[in-house]
Amino acid sequence: MADSNSLDVLIQSLKRLPGVGVKSASRMAFHLLQHDRPAAQALSNALAQAVSTVRHCELCHTFTEAQVCNTCQDPRRDHTKLCVVETPADQSAVERTGAYKGLYFVLIGKLSPLDGIGPNDIGLKKLFDRATDGTVQEVILATNFTAEGEATAHVIAEALKPRGLTLTRLARGVPVGSELEYVDLGTIAHALVDRR
């Protein structure tokens, strides 16, 4: 490996990204420094700018440069619906479908007692305050279908049930364009249970 502390620091920094190991981080670092220094500088500037200006929305916790994000401020959104997701990336995925026109609450994680992540760490109190503000009528639980995501959805549902809100969960089922013989059995089972 090259004799450079700065290069080692760059590789270690890139390795912190999800799904990036030491080999991938090394390839990225060498490529940027050897073949595309303008891109390296642009990446550096973009990261510095984002770190200094991007914050969490005061209402929904998504990323924004303002105190309140554009979605929360949009009067055309259905303020009676609140979709609960784990991350800003999950919110972005739901938003790209164009099928949902309500508001969001981003948990910034999921319950994971084994990792020491509890209700206070993901903002459940703030969610409960938002969901019971008198405007929200339906809370859509759109956490991931992992053990932690299911547990998070369950805790939220149990806490909000007595408050008179309609609670719904994203449906699970067979992916569009797939053939049943190639779909995993758990997905087929959930599709049968959740059939309509």
N, C-alpha and C positions, 0 to 999 in steps of 0.2 A: 504494500500500500504506500501511497505517496507520503512523504515526510512533511506533514502540515497539520498543525493543531486546528487551524480554522477549518480545514477540510473535514477533519474528524468531528468537529462540533457540528458542521453542516449535516454530515451523514447521520449523526446521533439525533439531530433535530428532525430530519426527514423520517427517521425510523419511528418516531412517536406517532406518525399518522396511522390510522387504522388500516390494516392489511398490508403495511409496508414493512418488510424485513430488511436486514442489513444489506442483502444483495441488491434489492430494488432501490434502497436509499442510496447506495453507492453508485448505481447506474444513473440515477437522477442527478446526483451531485456532479459526477464526472461529465455528464452530457451538458448540463447548464454551464459549467465552468470552461469546458473545452470547446463546445460548439455553439452556445447560445447565451453569451453573457448579457445581451440586452434583455432576454427573457428572464434571466436570473435577477437582474436589477428591477424589472417590472414586477416580478413576483415578490421581491423584497419590499418594494414600495406599496404594493397592494396589501400585503400582510400588515405592514406598519399602519397604513391608513385604516384598515378594517379594525384592528385592535384598538385604535384610538377613538374610533367613531361609532362602531356598532355596539349596541347595548340590548338589553331585554325590554320589551314593551311593558309598561307598568300595569296594563290590564291583562294581557294574555301570555306574556313571557316569550313571544317569538322574537326573532332578531329584527332590529330596526335602528335607524339613526335618530329617530325622534323619541320623545317620551312615550307617545302612543302611536302604534303602527297604523298604516293606511287601512288595513282591514277593520280594525276596531273603530276607526273614525268614519268608515263608509256608511252613510245613512241608507244606502240601498241594500245592505246586508240584512238578513233576518235576525234581529237581536233576540228572538225568542228561542233560538237554537244555539247550543254550545257544544262543539265537537272537541273532545278531550284526546290529545295525542301525546306521545312520549317526547318527541323532539321537533325542532323547527324543520328538519328534513322530512319528517312524517307529515307535518302540516303542508309543506310544499307539495308533497305527493298527492295529498287529498285535493289541494287547490288546483293542481294541474288537470284533474279529471273534469273540472267545470261542472260537476254534478252537485256540488254543495255550495250554498249561498248564505250560510249562517256565520256565526263567530266561532273562535277557537279558544282553547286554553292549552298551552304547551307545558307539560309537566317538567321538562328538562330531566327526564329519567323515568325509572320505574322502581317500585319497591323491590328490595333485594336484601333481606335481613342477613344473609350469609356474608354480604359485602358491606354490612353496616349502613345500608341505605334505608331509612325509614320515612314515615309520612312527612316530617318536617323538611327533609332533604329534597323532596320533589315538589314542595309547595301545595300540599293538600289543603291546608287551612285557607290559603288564598283562593284556591279553586272553589271550596265550599262557600266562601263569601261571595264570589262572583256568581256561582250557580243559584244562590238564594237571594239575589239582588232585587227580586220582584218582577224582573223583566223576562228572565230565562224560564222557559216552560219545559223544554226537552234537553236532556244531556245525552249526547251520543258518545258512547265509550269506544274510542278507536285506538286503544292500546294494541300493541302487537300480540299475536297469538302464541307467545312463549309462556313458560310457567310464570315468570315474573310479571309479564303483561297481563295475564289472566288474573293473577293475584291482585294486581293493582286495580284492575277493572272491578273485581269483586269487592274490595275495600271501599272504593268510591261508591259503588251501587248500594252497599249496605248502609253507608253513612247518609246517602241522599234519599233513600226510599221513604223514610218517615216525613220528608219535607214536601211531599205532594208533587214532585216533579215526574215527568215521563222519562224513564231511563231506557235507552236502547243500546244495543251492541252491534257493531259491524257484523254482517252476515259472513259466514264461511262457506265455501263451496268449491265446486269444480271450476278451474280456470277456463276462461273463454278460449275456444279453439283447441281444447285438449280432448284426448280420447280416453275413455274411462279405464281401459286396460293399462294405461301408463300412469294413471293418477294414484298417489299413495293412498293406502286404505284409510288412514285417519281423515284425510280430506273427504273421501267418499262418505265415510260415516257421518261427519259433520254436515255434509250436504244433504244427506237423507234426513237427519234430525231437523235441520233448518229449512226444509223444503217449503215451497209456497205454491 
